[in-house]
Amino acid sequence: MTNMTMADYSGHFASAPGYCDFARFGPVSLDVARVVGSTMDTLAGGRVDWAALEAGELEARQLAAQLTGRQSADQVVLSSSTSPGLFHLAFSLPGGSASEVLVGPGEFPANIQPWLRAGERQGPTPRVLPSGPVTPEMVADALTPSSVALAVSAVDYRTGYRADLQGLRQVLGDRLLLVDSIQGFGAVDMEWGVADAVVVGGQKWLRSSWGTGFTSLSEAALDRLGAGLTGWWGMQDPMGFSVPALEAQPSPTARRFAMTAPDLVKAAALAAGLRLLRDAGPAAVGRAIAERTDMLVRAVEEAGGSLLQALGPKERSGIVSFSLPGTSPEAVAGALATRGITVSARPGHVRVSAHATTPLPVIEEIASVLAGASS
């Protein structure tokens, strides 16, 4: 890891300073843009450097393993987003009437549909937890002898609530902790290593663009998960062709959670995004985002607004969702847009998600707009 300052880190990006919608999409770094452009230029000329492309894919898996507390790149498989990773998990868990996976009702649909679909096809039965944040206490009360796993988001996409992964790990015991990490990875420095599966899409806080992502698996997950959706690339020797296809066996590594060969261009983009996060330091990036989040929370409170969910500093992430009395979310977002500030207007609330690269004067400008809108 280098001694990159936040100023150095910000120099790797060229997005508009007022962009505060990273929970929806994170404008890519200059590093990502360059590697994708140069790789595509090379491919356009018919100069396919397979060794370099494959090295980029390996580097992406090595970096993902390092940043999620794994020992080996063999514990990571690349994917195009969180959804393929979650579907692989859902269709690889042991099924039957004595197998259930706990899932919160407020999860983003990407972390609900896989469990519903698998349950319809003899997979584990999804059991919905009570409404509200998925806390260790809630999970402890819900566990039964049939519970084999918990599927949970590291960060709630609506409220910004940050799950207590360590606490969940403790109450689950040897059951699997499967984490949709798209709204947390790259935004909050969490204890990823306690999760049995860390499923990440790279298009938001990691700023690696659409079509990038990975699943990082613990040794326990590799031991217990089957090969529900394994494709040809997930076999032990996918390019060997020495074994007839009908006799090929799934890889014992994380590669068995792949349907097809990875997109090597997107692997290079993911490696660039992960490398930048590693060099800046996840903790340093997380602290900078937390500073901006705390400022936004104070701005909402001082303007008389209502947070979608009141959270303590240790429960916050990079998402601040709120409403202002007598003012529609669309009106608030429109007022901010006139100042060059981009946020999301959602049903009943405004969602602001600032990154470490967001200049502090932008947060102060948001505070000014909110104060004016509520006066």
C-alpha positions as CSV (number, residue, x, y, z in Angstrom):
1,M,0.0,0.0,0.0
2,T,1.3,3.4,-0.9
3,N,1.1,6.6,1.2
4,M,-1.5,8.2,-1.1
5,T,-3.1,11.3,0.4
6,M,-6.8,12.1,-0.2
7,A,-5.7,14.9,-2.5
8,D,-3.6,12.5,-4.5
9,Y,-6.6,10.1,-4.6
10,S,-9.0,12.8,-5.8
11,G,-6.5,13.6,-8.6
12,H,-7.4,10.3,-10.1
13,F,-11.0,11.4,-10.9
14,A,-12.5,14.1,-13.2
15,S,-16.2,13.9,-12.2
16,A,-18.1,17.1,-11.6
17,P,-17.5,18.2,-8.0
18,G,-21.3,18.4,-7.3
19,Y,-22.0,14.8,-8.1
20,C,-23.5,13.2,-5.0
21,D,-25.3,10.2,-6.3
22,F,-22.6,7.5,-5.8
23,A,-25.2,5.0,-4.4
24,R,-26.7,5.0,-7.9
25,F,-23.5,5.1,-10.0
26,G,-19.9,6.2,-9.4
27,P,-18.2,8.1,-12.2
28,V,-15.2,6.0,-13.0
29,S,-11.6,7.0,-12.3
30,L,-9.2,8.2,-14.9
31,D,-7.3,4.9,-14.3
32,V,-10.3,2.9,-15.3
33,A,-11.0,5.0,-18.3
34,R,-7.4,4.7,-19.5
35,V,-7.1,1.0,-19.1
36,V,-10.4,0.3,-20.9
37,G,-9.6,2.7,-23.7
38,S,-6.1,1.3,-24.2
39,T,-7.2,-2.3,-24.1
40,M,-10.0,-1.7,-26.6
41,D,-7.6,0.2,-28.9
42,T,-5.3,-2.9,-28.8
43,L,-8.2,-5.3,-29.5
44,A,-9.4,-3.1,-32.3
45,G,-6.1,-3.6,-34.0
46,G,-6.3,-7.3,-33.6
47,R,-3.4,-7.4,-31.2
48,V,-4.6,-9.7,-28.5
49,D,-2.1,-10.0,-25.8
50,W,-3.6,-13.0,-24.0
51,A,-0.8,-13.0,-21.3
52,A,-1.5,-9.4,-20.4
53,L,-5.2,-9.8,-20.3
54,E,-5.1,-12.9,-18.2
55,A,-2.6,-11.2,-15.8
56,G,-5.1,-8.4,-15.4
57,E,-7.8,-10.9,-14.5
58,L,-5.6,-12.5,-11.9
59,E,-4.6,-9.2,-10.4
60,A,-8.3,-8.3,-10.0
61,R,-8.8,-11.5,-8.1
62,Q,-5.7,-11.0,-6.0
63,L,-6.7,-7.5,-5.0
64,A,-10.2,-8.5,-4.2
65,A,-8.9,-11.3,-2.0
66,Q,-6.5,-8.9,-0.2
67,L,-9.2,-6.3,0.4
68,T,-11.8,-8.8,1.7
69,G,-9.4,-10.7,4.0
70,R,-9.0,-13.9,2.0
71,Q,-5.8,-15.9,1.7
72,S,-5.9,-16.6,-2.0
73,A,-7.1,-15.4,-5.4
74,D,-8.7,-18.8,-5.7
75,Q,-11.3,-17.7,-3.2
76,V,-12.5,-15.0,-5.6
77,V,-14.5,-15.2,-8.9
78,L,-15.2,-12.2,-11.1
79,S,-18.8,-11.4,-12.3
80,S,-20.6,-8.7,-14.2
81,S,-22.5,-7.4,-11.1
82,T,-23.9,-8.5,-7.8
83,S,-26.9,-10.4,-9.2
84,P,-25.0,-13.3,-10.9
85,G,-23.0,-13.8,-7.6
86,L,-26.1,-13.9,-5.5
87,F,-27.9,-16.3,-7.9
88,H,-24.9,-18.6,-7.8
89,L,-25.0,-18.6,-4.0
90,A,-28.8,-19.2,-3.9
91,F,-28.6,-22.2,-6.3
92,S,-25.6,-23.7,-4.6
93,L,-26.9,-23.8,-1.0
94,P,-28.2,-27.2,0.1
95,G,-32.0,-27.3,-0.3
96,G,-34.9,-29.3,1.0
97,S,-37.5,-28.9,3.7
98,A,-34.9,-28.7,6.5
99,S,-33.0,-25.9,4.9
100,E,-33.9,-22.2,5.2
101,V,-32.1,-18.9,4.5
102,L,-33.0,-15.8,6.5
103,V,-33.5,-12.6,4.5
104,G,-34.8,-9.1,5.4
105,P,-37.9,-7.8,3.8
106,G,-36.3,-4.4,3.0
107,E,-33.4,-5.8,1.0
108,F,-32.8,-4.5,-2.5
109,P,-34.6,-6.9,-5.0
110,A,-31.2,-8.2,-6.2
111,N,-30.8,-9.9,-2.8
112,I,-34.4,-11.2,-2.6
113,Q,-35.2,-12.6,-6.1
114,P,-32.4,-15.2,-6.1
115,W,-33.6,-16.8,-2.9
116,L,-37.2,-16.8,-4.1
117,R,-36.3,-18.4,-7.4
118,A,-34.1,-21.0,-5.7
119,G,-36.8,-21.8,-3.2
120,E,-39.2,-22.5,-6.0
121,R,-36.7,-25.1,-7.4
122,Q,-36.0,-27.2,-4.3
123,G,-33.4,-24.8,-3.0
124,P,-33.4,-23.5,0.6
125,T,-36.7,-22.0,1.8
126,P,-36.4,-18.2,2.2
127,R,-37.7,-17.0,5.5
128,V,-38.4,-13.3,5.8
129,L,-37.2,-11.5,9.0
130,P,-39.3,-8.8,10.7
131,S,-39.3,-5.3,9.3
132,G,-36.5,-3.0,10.3
133,P,-32.7,-3.1,10.3
134,V,-31.2,-6.6,10.3
135,T,-29.5,-6.7,13.7
136,P,-27.8,-9.5,15.6
137,E,-30.6,-9.5,18.1
138,M,-33.2,-9.9,15.4
139,V,-31.3,-12.7,13.7
140,A,-30.6,-14.5,17.1
141,D,-34.4,-14.5,17.8
142,A,-35.2,-15.9,14.3
143,L,-32.7,-18.7,14.1
144,T,-34.0,-22.3,14.0
145,P,-32.3,-25.7,13.5
146,S,-33.2,-25.4,9.8
147,S,-31.4,-22.0,9.3
148,V,-28.3,-22.5,7.2
149,A,-27.5,-19.0,6.1
150,L,-28.3,-15.3,6.4
151,A,-28.5,-13.1,3.3
152,V,-28.0,-9.4,4.2
153,S,-26.8,-6.2,2.7
154,A,-23.7,-4.6,4.2
155,V,-25.4,-1.2,3.8
156,D,-29.1,-0.7,3.3
157,Y,-29.7,1.0,0.0
158,R,-32.5,3.2,1.3
159,T,-31.5,4.3,4.8
160,G,-27.7,3.8,4.7
161,Y,-27.8,1.5,7.8
162,R,-24.6,-0.3,8.1
163,A,-24.9,-4.0,9.2
164,D,-23.0,-5.2,12.2
165,L,-21.1,-8.0,10.4
166,Q,-19.1,-9.0,13.5
167,G,-22.2,-9.2,15.6
168,L,-24.1,-11.2,12.9
169,R,-21.1,-13.5,12.6
170,Q,-21.2,-14.2,16.3
171,V,-24.9,-15.1,16.5
172,L,-24.8,-17.2,13.3
173,G,-22.1,-19.5,14.6
174,D,-21.2,-21.9,11.8
175,R,-24.1,-20.8,9.6
176,L,-23.1,-19.0,6.4
177,L,-23.1,-15.1,6.4
178,L,-23.8,-14.0,2.8
179,V,-23.4,-10.3,2.2
180,D,-24.5,-8.1,-0.7
181,S,-21.8,-5.6,-0.4
182,I,-22.4,-3.2,-3.3
183,Q,-23.4,-0.2,-1.2
184,G,-20.6,-0.8,1.4
185,F,-17.5,-2.0,-0.4
186,G,-15.3,1.1,-1.3
187,A,-17.4,3.3,1.0
188,V,-17.1,1.8,4.4
189,D,-14.1,0.0,5.9
190,M,-15.9,-3.1,7.2
191,E,-14.7,-6.5,8.5
192,W,-15.3,-8.2,5.3
193,G,-13.3,-11.3,6.3
194,V,-16.0,-12.4,8.8
195,A,-18.5,-12.9,5.9
196,D,-18.6,-16.2,4.1
197,A,-19.5,-14.4,0.9
198,V,-18.8,-10.8,-0.1
199,V,-20.7,-10.0,-3.3
200,V,-19.7,-6.8,-5.0
201,G,-20.7,-4.8,-8.0
202,G,-18.1,-2.3,-9.2
203,Q,-20.2,0.4,-10.7
204,K,-21.0,2.4,-7.5
205,W,-18.5,3.2,-4.7
206,L,-15.7,1.3,-6.3
207,R,-16.1,3.4,-9.5
208,S,-15.0,0.7,-11.9
209,S,-18.1,1.0,-14.2
210,W,-20.9,-1.3,-15.2
211,G,-20.1,-4.9,-15.9
212,T,-17.5,-5.3,-13.1
213,G,-17.8,-7.2,-9.9
214,F,-16.7,-10.2,-7.9
215,T,-17.7,-12.7,-5.2
216,S,-15.2,-13.4,-2.4
217,L,-15.7,-16.7,-0.5
218,S,-14.5,-18.1,2.8
219,E,-13.1,-21.6,3.0
220,A,-16.3,-22.6,4.8
221,A,-18.4,-21.4,1.9
222,L,-16.2,-23.3,-0.6
223,D,-16.6,-26.4,1.5
224,R,-20.4,-26.2,1.8
225,L,-21.7,-24.7,-1.4
226,G,-22.4,-26.9,-4.3
227,A,-22.2,-26.2,-8.1
228,G,-25.8,-25.1,-8.8
229,L,-25.1,-22.8,-11.8
230,T,-21.6,-23.9,-12.7
231,G,-20.8,-23.4,-16.4
232,W,-18.0,-24.7,-18.6
233,W,-15.5,-22.1,-17.2
234,G,-16.2,-23.4,-13.7
235,M,-14.8,-26.8,-14.5
236,Q,-11.4,-28.0,-13.1
237,D,-9.7,-27.7,-16.5
238,P,-11.9,-25.5,-18.7
239,M,-9.3,-25.0,-21.4
240,G,-7.7,-28.5,-21.3
241,F,-10.4,-30.3,-23.4
242,S,-8.7,-33.6,-22.4
243,V,-11.8,-34.7,-20.4
244,P,-15.1,-35.2,-22.2
245,A,-17.6,-32.5,-21.3
246,L,-19.9,-35.0,-19.8
247,E,-17.2,-36.2,-17.4
248,A,-15.8,-32.7,-16.4
249,Q,-15.9,-31.9,-12.7
250,P,-16.5,-28.5,-11.1
251,S,-13.5,-26.7,-9.8
252,P,-12.9,-26.8,-6.0
253,T,-12.0,-23.1,-6.1
254,A,-14.3,-20.1,-6.4
255,R,-14.1,-20.4,-10.2
256,R,-17.0,-23.0,-10.0
257,F,-19.3,-20.0,-9.4
258,A,-18.8,-18.9,-13.0
259,M,-21.0,-19.7,-16.0
260,T,-18.6,-18.5,-18.6
261,A,-15.1,-17.0,-19.1
262,P,-14.6,-13.6,-17.6
263,D,-14.8,-10.4,-19.6
264,L,-11.0,-9.6,-19.6
265,V,-11.5,-5.9,-20.5
266,K,-13.8,-5.4,-17.5
267,A,-11.4,-7.4,-15.4
268,A,-8.8,-4.8,-16.2
269,A,-11.2,-2.1,-15.2
270,L,-12.0,-3.8,-12.0
271,A,-8.3,-4.3,-11.2
272,A,-7.7,-0.5,-11.8
273,G,-10.5,0.3,-9.4
274,L,-9.4,-2.1,-6.7
275,R,-5.7,-1.0,-7.0
276,L,-6.7,2.6,-6.5
277,L,-8.8,1.7,-3.4
278,R,-5.9,-0.4,-2.0
279,D,-3.4,2.4,-2.6
280,A,-5.6,5.1,-1.0
281,G,-6.5,2.8,1.9
282,P,-10.1,1.7,2.5
283,A,-9.9,3.1,6.0
284,A,-8.8,6.5,4.8
285,V,-11.5,6.6,2.0
286,G,-14.1,5.5,4.6
287,R,-13.1,8.3,7.0
288,A,-13.4,10.9,4.3
289,I,-16.9,9.6,3.3
290,A,-17.9,9.5,7.0
291,E,-16.9,13.1,7.5
292,R,-19.2,14.1,4.6
293,T,-22.0,11.9,5.8
294,D,-21.9,13.4,9.3
295,M,-22.0,16.9,7.8
296,L,-25.0,16.0,5.7
297,V,-26.9,14.5,8.7
298,R,-26.3,17.8,10.6
299,A,-27.5,19.8,7.7
300,V,-30.7,17.8,7.5
301,E,-31.3,18.1,11.2
302,E,-30.6,21.9,11.3
303,A,-33.0,22.4,8.4
304,G,-35.8,20.6,10.3
305,G,-35.8,17.6,8.0
306,S,-36.5,14.0,8.9
307,L,-34.0,11.3,8.2
308,L,-35.5,8.1,6.7
309,Q,-33.9,6.3,9.7
310,A,-32.0,8.0,12.5
311,L,-28.6,6.3,12.7
312,G,-25.7,6.6,15.1
313,P,-22.2,7.4,13.7
314,K,-21.2,3.7,13.8
315,E,-24.3,2.7,11.9
316,R,-23.9,5.2,9.1
317,S,-22.4,4.7,5.7
318,G,-22.2,7.0,2.7
319,I,-26.0,7.3,2.2
320,V,-28.2,10.0,3.7
321,S,-31.9,9.7,3.0
322,F,-34.3,12.4,4.3
323,S,-37.4,14.5,3.7
324,L,-38.1,18.2,4.3
325,P,-41.5,19.3,5.7
326,G,-43.7,20.9,3.1
327,T,-41.2,20.3,0.3
328,S,-41.3,17.4,-2.2
329,P,-38.2,15.3,-2.9
330,E,-38.3,16.5,-6.5
331,A,-38.3,20.1,-5.5
332,V,-35.3,19.6,-3.2
333,A,-33.4,17.7,-5.9
334,G,-34.3,20.4,-8.4
335,A,-33.1,23.2,-6.2
336,L,-29.8,21.3,-5.7
337,A,-29.5,20.7,-9.4
338,T,-29.6,24.5,-10.1
339,R,-26.4,24.7,-8.0
340,G,-24.8,21.9,-10.0
341,I,-25.4,19.2,-7.4
342,T,-26.7,15.8,-8.4
343,V,-28.7,13.7,-6.0
344,S,-31.6,11.2,-6.3
345,A,-35.2,12.0,-5.7
346,R,-36.9,8.8,-4.5
347,P,-40.5,8.1,-3.5
348,G,-41.0,10.2,-0.3
349,H,-37.4,11.1,0.2
350,V,-34.1,12.5,-1.2
351,R,-31.0,10.3,-1.2
352,V,-27.6,12.0,-1.1
353,S,-24.5,9.9,-1.3
354,A,-21.2,11.8,-1.3
355,H,-17.8,10.3,-1.9
356,A,-14.3,11.0,-0.5
357,T,-13.7,13.1,-3.6
358,T,-16.7,15.3,-3.0
359,P,-15.3,18.8,-2.0
360,L,-16.4,19.9,1.5
361,P,-17.7,23.2,0.1
362,V,-20.3,21.2,-1.9
363,I,-21.6,19.7,1.3
364,E,-21.8,23.2,2.7
365,E,-23.7,24.3,-0.4
366,I,-26.2,21.4,0.2
367,A,-26.7,22.6,3.8
368,S,-27.4,26.1,2.5
369,V,-30.0,24.9,0.0
370,L,-31.7,22.7,2.6
371,A,-31.9,25.6,5.0
372,G,-33.4,27.8,2.4
373,A,-35.9,25.2,1.2
374,S,-37.2,24.7,4.7
375,S,-37.5,28.4,5.7
